[in-house]
Each structure stands twice: as C-alpha cells, then as structure tokens.
Amino acid sequence: MATVNVTLPVDVAPIAAPLLFTTLIHWYLYGALAVQVYLYYHAFPHDALPTQGLVYSLFAAGSAQMALGTRAAFRAYASHFGDTAVLAQRGWLAGPVLGGLVTAAVQLYYAQHVHALGRSRSLQILTSSLALTQGAAALVAGAQRAHGANDAVSTAVWLAACAACDVAIACAMLTLFLCPRTPASTAAAAPPAARASRAVRLVVASGVLTGASYACLCGARC
C-alpha cells in the first residue's frame, strides 16, 4: 500500500465541518421527504396526473441531489481524505442548479394554492416573483461556479430570496388558517389548544423551518 504524506492546516474544522454537517442533515431531511412521498402515494392514488408528475419528478431530482452530495462527502472523507482542495470544492449541479429548480417549482406550486385559498393576487405575485428570482439567481450562481467565476452576489440573492419566499408562503398560510374567510369554518370552531397545535404543524409543513434550514445549509456549503 502506498503512503501519502499530506500537510493539513492547524485547524481544518472550518473547512471540513460544513460539508460533514450538511450531508448528515441532508440525509435526515431526505428520509423525511421519502416518508412524505410514500404517504402521498397511498393517500392520493387518484390525484391529478400533473400533480403526481410534479411530486415524483421533484422526488427524483431530490434523490439525484442527495446522491451528488453523498458523492462529494465520500470524496472528501474517504477517497481523497486529507486533501483540503477537495474539501474546498463547491459543486455547481447539486447545490445551485438542482436546489434552485426544485425549490422554485415547490414555491410556485404553493403560491398558486395560496392564491386559491386567499384570493389575493398581490400575494401570489409576491411569492411567485421571489420564487422566480431565487431560481434565476441559483442558475446564475451555478453557471458562474461551473466556470470558476465569483458567484458571491448571485449566491446571496439566491439564498435570501429562497428564505424570504418560504417564510412569506408560511406566513400567508398561517394567516389564512387563523383568520378564515368564513367564521363558521372548522378551524375557527376548534378549541384554542387544537388550533394552536394545528398552527404549529402548518408552520412546520409550509416552509418556515425548512426555508430557514435550507438557507443555512446552502450558505454553509457555499
């Protein structure tokens, strides 16, 4: 077996930790996504074909993103262990391109449903604009990164617009839930404790936590 001597920095943690933690958390979130897709498959077998196609296409894209991220972690901590140049590499496909496209598609879908529930054209335009902005910025960041150019500005726009859009959608859905258009609705008639519990689940499901965590994870990787 060949012996390779590599000189590492005194403190390699700032370089190695982001990739390690984001890969671990990404696997956790991917497991939750797989469970959600499985539940969707059994709960809505007769859903509209465009909706089913969107769900399964996004799951396939997320799986590809997960595979690419795992490959990067394997190269950094196994096949090229000790090579700080590999740790410092930033992928352009898994992060900006796939991440931006998948997130934009989901956000546009939610923006449509927010409009259907709240009948607010201005809110739909706001969320859709943020989704398209972050998607376009992600593609620009991916192209710049692939060519070795400085992508700091486009990456900042991508992450900021992504988090802002997720929070806007979550706040809109929470507002629609807590302030229903019809006072006799089920949500309004529910006990306060049950309404609070459902509100927490809605906030988690609709994007506040996922938006913030996604922005933090991508920011750490970038």
Backbone hydrogen bonds in HBPLUS format (Angstrom, degrees):
<---DONOR---> <-ACCEPTOR-->    atom                        ^
c    i                          cat <-CA-CA->   ^        H-A-AA   ^      H-
h    n   atom  resd res      DA  || num        DHA   H-A  angle D-A-AA Bond
n    s   type  num  typ     dist DA aas  dist angle  dist       angle   num
A0015-ILE N   A0012-VAL O   3.03 MM   3  5.51 140.8  2.19 112.1 123.2     1
A0016-ALA N   A0012-VAL O   2.93 MM   4  6.10 163.0  1.96 157.5 163.3     2
A0017-ALA N   A0013-ALA O   2.78 MM   4  5.25 165.5  1.80 147.5 151.4     3
A0020-LEU N   A0016-ALA O   3.27 MM   4  6.43 162.8  2.30 153.6 158.7     4
A0021-PHE N   A0017-ALA O   2.93 MM   4  6.03 174.3  1.93 171.7 170.0     5
A0022-THR N   A0018-PRO O   2.97 MM   4  5.91 161.3  2.01 147.4 153.5     6
A0023-THR N   A0019-LEU O   3.09 MM   4  6.02 150.3  2.18 137.9 145.5     7
A0024-LEU N   A0020-LEU O   3.11 MM   4  6.38 159.8  2.15 149.4 154.6     8
A0025-ILE N   A0021-PHE O   2.93 MM   4  6.13 170.8  1.94 155.4 157.9     9
A0026-HIS N   A0022-THR O   2.82 MM   4  5.74 148.6  1.91 137.3 147.1    10
A0027-TRP N   A0023-THR O   3.04 MM   4  6.21 151.6  2.12 143.2 149.5    11
A0028-TYR N   A0024-LEU O   3.16 MM   4  6.50 152.0  2.24 142.7 150.3    12
A0029-LEU N   A0025-ILE O   2.92 MM   4  6.23 164.0  1.94 155.8 158.9    13
A0030-TYR N   A0026-HIS O   2.84 MM   4  5.98 149.4  1.93 144.1 153.6    14
A0031-GLY N   A0027-TRP O   2.99 MM   4  6.19 148.1  2.09 143.6 151.1    15
A0032-ALA N   A0028-TYR O   3.16 MM   4  6.55 154.1  2.23 146.1 152.6    16
A0033-LEU N   A0029-LEU O   2.91 MM   4  6.18 152.1  1.99 145.2 153.4    17
A0034-ALA N   A0030-TYR O   2.89 MM   4  6.15 155.5  1.95 148.1 154.1    18
A0035-VAL N   A0031-GLY O   3.11 MM   4  6.37 155.4  2.17 146.7 152.5    19
A0036-GLN N   A0032-ALA O   3.02 MM   4  6.29 156.2  2.08 146.3 152.9    20
A0037-VAL N   A0033-LEU O   2.93 MM   4  6.21 158.7  1.97 154.1 159.4    21
A0038-TYR N   A0034-ALA O   2.99 MM   4  6.16 154.4  2.05 143.8 151.1    22
A0039-LEU N   A0035-VAL O   2.91 MM   4  6.18 159.7  1.95 151.9 156.8    23
A0040-TYR N   A0036-GLN O   2.87 MM   4  6.06 153.0  1.94 145.2 153.4    24
A0041-TYR N   A0037-VAL O   2.92 MM   4  6.12 153.1  1.99 145.5 152.4    25
A0042-HIS N   A0038-TYR O   3.25 MM   4  6.57 148.7  2.35 144.5 151.4    26
A0043-ALA N   A0039-LEU O   2.82 MM   4  5.90 150.6  1.91 149.3 158.5    27
A0044-PHE N   A0040-TYR O   2.92 MM   4  5.63 160.4  1.95 148.1 151.1    28
A0047-ASP N   A0044-PHE O   3.38 MM   3  5.33 158.5  2.43 110.6 108.2    29
A0051-THR N   A0048-ALA O   3.09 MM   3  5.36 117.8  2.49 103.4 118.1    30
A0052-GLN N   A0048-ALA O   2.97 MM   4  6.31 163.9  2.00 158.6 163.6    31
A0053-GLY N   A0049-LEU O   2.79 MM   4  5.93 161.8  1.83 154.9 160.4    32
A0054-LEU N   A0050-PRO O   2.93 MM   4  6.12 150.4  2.02 141.1 148.8    33
A0055-VAL N   A0051-THR O   2.97 MM   4  6.25 164.5  2.00 153.5 157.0    34
A0056-TYR N   A0052-GLN O   2.98 MM   4  6.16 177.8  1.98 158.7 159.1    35
A0057-SER N   A0053-GLY O   2.91 MM   4  5.81 148.9  2.01 140.0 149.2    36
A0058-LEU N   A0054-LEU O   2.96 MM   4  6.02 160.9  2.00 147.9 152.9    37
A0059-PHE N   A0055-VAL O   2.99 MM   4  6.23 149.1  2.08 142.7 152.0    38
A0060-ALA N   A0056-TYR O   2.96 MM   4  6.13 150.7  2.05 138.2 145.8    39
A0061-ALA N   A0057-SER O   2.92 MM   4  6.21 156.8  1.97 147.2 153.6    40
A0062-GLY N   A0058-LEU O   2.81 MM   4  6.02 156.3  1.87 145.5 152.4    41
A0063-SER N   A0059-PHE O   2.87 MM   4  6.06 144.9  2.00 141.1 150.7    42
A0064-ALA N   A0060-ALA O   2.96 MM   4  6.27 154.8  2.02 146.8 153.2    43
A0065-GLN N   A0061-ALA O   2.92 MM   4  6.18 155.7  1.98 147.4 154.4    44
A0066-MET N   A0062-GLY O   2.90 MM   4  6.08 150.2  1.99 141.1 149.2    45
A0067-ALA N   A0063-SER O   2.90 MM   4  6.17 154.9  1.97 147.6 154.3    46
A0068-LEU N   A0064-ALA O   3.00 MM   4  6.24 159.4  2.04 150.0 154.8    47
A0069-GLY N   A0065-GLN O   2.98 MM   4  6.17 156.2  2.04 144.8 151.6    48
A0070-THR N   A0066-MET O   2.91 MM   4  6.10 154.4  1.98 147.2 154.3    49
A0071-ARG N   A0067-ALA O   2.93 MM   4  6.13 152.3  2.01 144.6 152.4    50
A0072-ALA N   A0068-LEU O   3.01 MM   4  6.29 154.1  2.08 145.1 151.4    51
A0073-ALA N   A0069-GLY O   3.05 MM   4  6.34 154.0  2.12 143.8 150.6    52
A0074-PHE N   A0070-THR O   2.86 MM   4  6.11 153.3  1.93 148.9 156.5    53
A0075-ARG N   A0071-ARG O   2.96 MM   4  6.21 156.8  2.02 149.4 155.0    54
A0076-ALA N   A0072-ALA O   3.05 MM   4  6.24 153.0  2.13 142.8 150.2    55
A0077-TYR N   A0073-ALA O   2.93 MM   4  6.00 158.4  1.97 151.5 156.4    56
A0078-ALA N   A0074-PHE O   2.81 MM   4  5.19 124.9  2.12 139.2 145.8    57
A0079-SER N   A0074-PHE O   3.13 MM   5  6.51 139.5  2.30 140.9 150.4    58
A0080-HIS N   A0075-ARG O   2.80 MM   5  5.19 135.0  2.01 134.4 144.7    59
A0081-PHE N   A0078-ALA O   3.42 MM   3  5.00 159.2  2.47 108.0 103.5    60
A0083-ASP N   A0080-HIS O   3.07 MM   3  5.73 161.4  2.10 143.4 144.2    61
A0086-VAL N   A0083-ASP O   3.13 MM   3  5.62 133.5  2.35 108.7 118.9    62
A0087-LEU N   A0083-ASP O   3.38 MM   4  6.81 154.4  2.45 143.0 150.1    63
A0088-ALA N   A0084-THR O   2.98 MM   4  6.17 144.2  2.11 142.7 151.6    64
A0089-GLN N   A0086-VAL O   3.21 MM   3  5.21 151.8  2.29  99.4 107.8    65
A0097-VAL N   A0092-TRP O   3.38 MM   5  6.54 166.8  2.40 150.5 154.2    66
A0098-LEU N   A0093-LEU O   2.92 MM   5  6.00 174.9  1.93 168.3 170.0    67
A0099-GLY N   A0095-GLY O   3.06 MM   4  5.19 127.9  2.34 124.1 139.0    68
A0100-GLY N   A0096-PRO O   2.87 MM   4  5.41 147.9  1.98 126.2 136.2    69
A0101-LEU N   A0097-VAL O   3.03 MM   4  6.13 164.7  2.05 151.8 156.0    70
A0102-VAL N   A0098-LEU O   2.94 MM   4  5.98 170.2  1.95 154.2 157.5    71
A0103-THR N   A0099-GLY O   3.04 MM   4  6.01 164.0  2.07 143.9 149.1    72
A0104-ALA N   A0100-GLY O   2.96 MM   4  5.98 157.4  2.02 142.4 149.1    73
A0105-ALA N   A0101-LEU O   3.03 MM   4  6.20 159.9  2.07 148.8 153.6    74
A0106-VAL N   A0102-VAL O   3.10 MM   4  6.37 163.0  2.13 152.4 156.4    75
A0107-GLN N   A0103-THR O   2.91 MM   4  6.06 163.7  1.93 152.9 157.8    76
A0108-LEU N   A0104-ALA O   2.93 MM   4  6.05 157.7  1.98 149.2 154.7    77
A0109-TYR N   A0105-ALA O   3.09 MM   4  6.26 151.6  2.17 141.6 149.3    78
A0110-TYR N   A0106-VAL O   2.99 MM   4  6.30 158.6  2.03 150.9 156.3    79
A0111-ALA N   A0107-GLN O   2.85 MM   4  6.04 152.3  1.92 144.9 153.4    80
A0112-GLN N   A0108-LEU O   3.07 MM   4  6.29 149.7  2.17 143.2 149.6    81
A0113-HIS N   A0109-TYR O   3.24 MM   4  6.58 153.0  2.31 143.1 149.9    82
A0114-VAL N   A0110-TYR O   2.81 MM   4  6.07 152.3  1.89 153.6 161.9    83
A0115-HIS N   A0111-ALA O   3.10 MM   4  6.29 155.1  2.16 141.8 147.8    84
A0116-ALA N   A0112-GLN O   3.01 MM   4  6.29 150.6  2.10 140.3 148.8    85
A0117-LEU N   A0113-HIS O   2.94 MM   4  6.12 147.9  2.05 146.1 153.5    86
A0118-GLY N   A0114-VAL O   2.85 MM   4  5.87 166.9  1.87 152.3 156.6    87
A0119-ARG N   A0115-HIS O   2.72 MM   4  4.84 140.2  1.87 133.2 139.9    88
A0124-GLN N   A0120-SER O   3.18 MM   4  6.45 155.7  2.25 143.7 150.3    89
A0125-ILE N   A0121-ARG O   2.91 MM   4  6.16 156.7  1.97 149.3 155.7    90
A0126-LEU N   A0122-SER O   2.94 MM   4  6.15 154.9  2.01 144.7 151.5    91
A0127-THR N   A0123-LEU O   3.00 MM   4  6.20 176.4  2.01 155.3 155.4    92
A0128-SER N   A0124-GLN O   2.86 MM   4  5.86 158.5  1.91 146.4 153.6    93
A0129-SER N   A0125-ILE O   2.87 MM   4  5.85 153.1  1.94 141.3 148.8    94
A0130-LEU N   A0126-LEU O   3.01 MM   4  6.29 159.7  2.05 150.6 155.8    95
A0131-ALA N   A0127-THR O   2.93 MM   4  6.13 155.7  1.99 144.8 151.9    96
A0132-LEU N   A0128-SER O   2.90 MM   4  6.12 164.1  1.93 151.4 155.2    97
A0133-THR N   A0129-SER O   2.85 MM   4  5.97 151.4  1.93 144.1 152.9    98
A0134-GLN N   A0130-LEU O   2.95 MM   4  6.14 167.4  1.96 151.7 153.9    99
A0135-GLY N   A0131-ALA O   2.99 MM   4  6.13 154.3  2.06 144.5 152.3   100
A0136-ALA N   A0132-LEU O   2.91 MM   4  6.02 162.9  1.94 147.1 151.5   101
A0137-ALA N   A0133-THR O   2.89 MM   4  6.04 163.2  1.92 151.0 156.3   102
A0138-ALA N   A0134-GLN O   2.89 MM   4  5.95 148.4  1.99 139.7 148.1   103
A0139-LEU N   A0135-GLY O   3.09 MM   4  6.37 155.1  2.15 145.4 151.3   104
A0140-VAL N   A0136-ALA O   2.99 MM   4  6.27 157.6  2.04 149.5 155.8   105
A0141-ALA N   A0137-ALA O   2.84 MM   4  6.04 159.4  1.88 147.1 153.0   106
A0142-GLY N   A0138-ALA O   2.85 MM   4  6.07 154.3  1.92 146.0 153.3   107
A0143-ALA N   A0139-LEU O   2.93 MM   4  6.17 158.5  1.97 148.1 153.3   108
A0144-GLN N   A0140-VAL O   2.90 MM   4  6.13 163.4  1.93 153.5 158.1   109
A0145-ARG N   A0141-ALA O   2.87 MM   4  5.97 157.3  1.92 146.0 152.8   110
A0146-ALA N   A0142-GLY O   2.91 MM   4  6.04 152.3  1.99 144.8 152.2   111
A0147-HIS N   A0143-ALA O   3.23 MM   4  6.44 139.9  2.40 139.7 148.9   112
A0149-ALA N   A0144-GLN O   2.74 MM   5  4.87 152.7  1.82 157.1 150.7   113
A0148-GLY N   A0145-ARG O   3.15 MM   3  4.97 162.8  2.18 101.1 105.6   114
A0155-THR N   A0151-ASP O   2.92 MM   4  5.88 155.2  1.98 148.3 155.9   115
A0156-ALA N   A0152-ALA O   3.00 MM   4  6.11 153.9  2.07 142.9 149.9   116
A0157-VAL N   A0153-VAL O   2.96 MM   4  6.26 161.2  2.00 154.2 159.1   117
A0158-TRP N   A0154-SER O   2.90 MM   4  6.03 159.1  1.94 144.7 151.0   118
A0159-LEU N   A0155-THR O   2.97 MM   4  6.17 172.3  1.98 154.2 154.9   119
A0160-ALA N   A0156-ALA O   2.96 MM   4  5.98 163.3  1.99 148.2 153.6   120
A0161-ALA N   A0157-VAL O   2.93 MM   4  5.89 167.8  1.95 149.9 153.9   121
A0162-CYS N   A0158-TRP O   2.97 MM   4  6.01 151.1  2.05 143.1 151.9   122
A0163-ALA N   A0159-LEU O   3.04 MM   4  6.18 169.8  2.05 150.2 152.1   123
A0164-ALA N   A0160-ALA O   2.95 MM   4  6.07 162.6  1.98 148.8 154.4   124
A0165-CYS N   A0161-ALA O   2.94 MM   4  5.95 157.0  1.99 143.5 149.2   125
A0166-ASP N   A0162-CYS O   3.11 MM   4  6.33 164.6  2.13 150.2 154.1   126
A0167-VAL N   A0163-ALA O   3.01 MM   4  6.18 164.2  2.04 152.1 156.4   127
A0168-ALA N   A0164-ALA O   2.91 MM   4  6.03 155.5  1.97 145.0 152.2   128
A0169-ILE N   A0165-CYS O   2.96 MM   4  6.15 163.1  1.98 153.3 157.0   129
A0170-ALA N   A0166-ASP O   2.99 MM   4  6.16 163.9  2.02 148.3 153.1   130
A0171-CYS N   A0167-VAL O   2.88 MM   4  6.02 162.9  1.91 150.5 155.3   131
A0172-ALA N   A0168-ALA O   2.93 MM   4  6.05 154.4  2.00 144.8 152.2   132
A0173-MET N   A0169-ILE O   2.95 MM   4  6.19 161.6  1.98 152.7 157.0   133
A0174-LEU N   A0170-ALA O   2.90 MM   4  6.07 155.7  1.96 147.3 154.7   134
A0175-THR N   A0171-CYS O   2.88 MM   4  6.02 154.6  1.95 144.7 151.5   135
A0176-LEU N   A0172-ALA O   2.96 MM   4  6.19 157.9  2.01 146.9 152.8   136
A0177-PHE N   A0173-MET O   2.99 MM   4  6.15 141.9  2.13 138.7 148.9   137
A0178-LEU N   A0174-LEU O   2.92 MM   4  6.15 163.6  1.95 152.8 156.5   138
A0179-CYS N   A0175-THR O   2.82 MM   4  5.69 146.4  1.93 146.6 155.3   139
A0185-SER N   A0182-THR O   3.04 MM   3  5.62 152.0  2.12 127.7 127.8   140
A0189-ALA N   A0185-SER O   3.14 MM   4  6.37 147.3  2.26 144.1 153.3   141
A0190-ALA N   A0186-THR O   3.07 MM   4  6.15 120.1  2.45 142.4 156.2   142
A0190-ALA N   A0187-ALA O   3.39 MM   3  5.30 149.8  2.49  94.9 103.3   143
A0195-ARG N   A0191-PRO O   2.91 MM   4  6.15 158.9  1.96 156.8 163.6   144
A0196-ALA N   A0192-PRO O   2.86 MM   4  6.04 156.9  1.91 149.3 155.3   145
A0197-SER N   A0193-ALA O   2.97 MM   4  6.19 157.7  2.02 145.3 151.3   146
A0198-ARG N   A0194-ALA O   2.92 MM   4  6.13 162.1  1.95 149.1 154.0   147
A0199-ALA N   A0195-ARG O   2.83 MM   4  5.98 146.8  1.94 142.8 152.8   148
A0200-VAL N   A0196-ALA O   2.97 MM   4  6.24 154.3  2.03 148.4 154.0   149
A0201-ARG N   A0197-SER O   3.10 MM   4  6.41 163.6  2.12 149.3 153.3   150
A0202-LEU N   A0198-ARG O   2.87 MM   4  6.05 150.0  1.96 143.5 152.4   151
A0203-VAL N   A0199-ALA O   2.91 MM   4  6.16 158.9  1.96 150.6 155.4   152
A0204-VAL N   A0200-VAL O   3.04 MM   4  6.28 162.6  2.07 151.9 156.3   153
A0205-ALA N   A0201-ARG O   2.88 MM   4  6.01 161.6  1.92 147.0 152.6   154
A0206-SER N   A0202-LEU O   2.82 MM   4  5.77 148.4  1.91 148.6 156.4   155
A0211-GLY N   A0207-GLY O   2.73 MM   4  5.32 149.0  1.82 133.0 142.1   156
A0212-ALA N   A0208-VAL O   3.07 MM   4  6.20 164.3  2.10 144.7 148.9   157
A0213-SER N   A0209-LEU O   2.85 MM   4  5.96 165.5  1.87 151.3 156.1   158
A0214-TYR N   A0210-THR O   2.82 MM   4  5.77 154.8  1.88 141.1 148.5   159
A0215-ALA N   A0211-GLY O   3.07 MM   4  6.18 161.4  2.11 144.5 149.3   160
A0216-CYS N   A0212-ALA O   2.98 MM   4  6.21 157.5  2.04 146.8 153.2   161
A0217-LEU N   A0213-SER O   2.83 MM   4  5.97 162.2  1.86 150.6 155.7   162
A0218-CYS N   A0214-TYR O   2.90 MM   4  6.00 171.3  1.90 152.4 155.3   163
A0219-GLY N   A0215-ALA O   2.86 MM   4  5.84 150.0  1.95 138.4 147.8   164
A0220-ALA N   A0216-CYS O   2.90 MM   4  6.08 148.2  2.00 142.9 150.9   165
A0221-ARG N   A0217-LEU O   2.98 MM   4  6.29 155.4  2.05 147.7 154.4   166
A0222-CYS N   A0218-CYS O   2.81 MM   4  5.91 143.0  1.95 143.7 154.4   167
